[in-house]
Amino acid sequence: MEARISLFREMLRTEPHNTTVRFGLANELFKAERFEEAVQELRSYLSQAEDEGAAYGLLARALEQLGRIEEARAAYEEGIAAAERHGHPTMAQEFALAMSDLL
């Protein structure tokens, strides 16, 4: 897993605005349970890309793992709006359900 994270970081050094690579790095960091770093990369990604919802869901889950429940709820709300804008009602419903499960 560390090799993949290093590979994504190296790719970002040469292409810092490559949103696909940034999302890939965030996903790998999440899988490695490096949630704070994943949050940072996801926020950077979302500041550069028009996401259809998936990144907001990953951000919400990372924030939830960090105990930042209100921020997670806000990320899910943004994800619902993005999913609805892009015609992904099932994703929006999944996020609404996940949000209702937050403590």
Secondary structure, DSSP 8 states (H G I E B T S, - for coil): -HHHHHHHHHHHHH-TT-HHHHHHHHHHHHHTT-HHHHHHHHHHHHHHS---SHHHHHHHHHHHHTT-HHHHHHHHHHHHHHHHHTT-HHHHHHHHHHHHT--
